[in-house]
Amino acid sequence: MIVATTENIANHRIQETLGQVFGVVVRSRGLGGNLMAGLRSIVGGEIVEYTRMLEEARRHAIDRMVENARLMGANGVVMLRFDSSEMGQTMSEVVAYGTAVILEPA
């Protein structure tokens, strides 16, 4: 599966556009992670517990989006984008979305 943030893929032609596709992940840090993150926020700097959590959430969102595209019969996703938001004070939502397509070599 070719996944790109661009509208076109080098050396490929979009044979068919199948429609929108997305993958959603909602994550929450456990009590221990929230406690460590809270302590780190006192001194400033990167909060690696949250960075790691969001990186994993992005990867899972892409995996779910790719699986949804595959179920539609696609072999590519173009115009990949991410969106994220907070739910409450302990959860983060990450959405990966794009357009599922059937690609053929140019």
C-alpha positions in Angstrom: 0.0 0.0 0.0 1.5 3.3 -1.1 0.5 6.2 1.3 1.5 9.7 0.6 0.7 13.3 1.7 0.7 14.4 -1.9 -2.0 14.4 -4.5 0.0 12.4 -7.0 2.5 9.5 -6.7 5.6 9.6 -8.8 5.6 7.1 -11.7 2.0 6.1 -11.0 -1.4 7.1 -12.3 -4.6 7.1 -10.4 -6.9 4.7 -12.2 -9.8 5.1 -9.8 -10.7 7.2 -6.8 -12.6 5.1 -4.2 -13.4 7.7 -1.6 -12.4 8.9 1.8 -10.8 6.6 4.3 -9.8 7.1 7.9 -8.4 5.5 11.0 -9.2 6.7 14.5 -7.3 6.0 17.8 -8.2 7.3 21.3 -5.4 6.9 23.9 -5.1 7.6 27.5 -2.0 7.6 29.7 -2.3 5.5 32.9 -2.1 7.1 36.3 1.7 6.5 36.5 2.3 8.1 33.1 0.1 11.1 34.0 2.0 11.5 37.3 5.4 11.4 35.7 4.2 13.8 33.0 2.9 16.2 35.6 6.2 16.2 37.4 8.1 16.8 34.2 5.9 19.8 33.3 7.0 21.5 36.5 10.6 21.8 35.3 9.7 22.3 31.6 10.9 20.6 28.5 9.6 17.7 26.4 7.2 15.3 28.1 8.5 12.1 26.6 5.6 10.0 27.9 3.1 12.0 25.9 5.4 12.2 22.9 5.7 8.4 22.8 2.0 8.0 23.3 1.1 10.3 20.4 3.7 8.7 18.1 2.2 5.3 18.8 -1.3 6.7 18.3 -0.3 8.1 14.9 1.1 4.8 13.8 -2.0 2.9 14.9 -4.2 5.5 13.1 -2.3 5.0 9.9 -2.5 1.2 10.2 -6.3 1.4 10.7 -6.7 3.8 7.8 -4.6 1.5 5.5 -6.7 -1.5 6.6 -9.9 0.4 5.7 -8.5 1.3 2.3 -7.5 -2.3 1.7 -11.1 -3.4 2.5 -12.3 -0.9 -0.1 -10.0 -2.5 -2.7 -7.4 0.3 -2.8 -3.7 -0.1 -3.3 -2.9 3.5 -2.3 -3.9 6.5 -0.2 -3.2 10.0 -1.3 -3.5 13.3 0.5 -2.8 11.8 4.0 -3.6 14.2 6.8 -3.7 14.0 10.6 -6.1 15.6 13.1 -5.9 15.4 16.8 -7.9 16.6 19.8 -8.2 16.1 23.5 -11.1 14.4 25.2 -11.4 15.3 28.8 -8.0 15.9 30.4 -6.6 12.4 30.1 -7.4 11.2 26.6 -6.1 12.2 23.1 -7.8 11.3 19.8 -5.7 11.0 16.6 -7.3 10.6 13.2 -5.4 9.7 10.0 -7.4 10.4 6.8 -7.0 10.6 3.1 -8.4 9.4 -0.2 -8.3 5.7 -1.1 -7.3 5.1 -4.7 -6.3 2.4 -7.2 -2.9 3.1 -8.6 -1.3 1.8 -11.7 2.3 2.3 -12.9 2.7 5.1 -15.4 
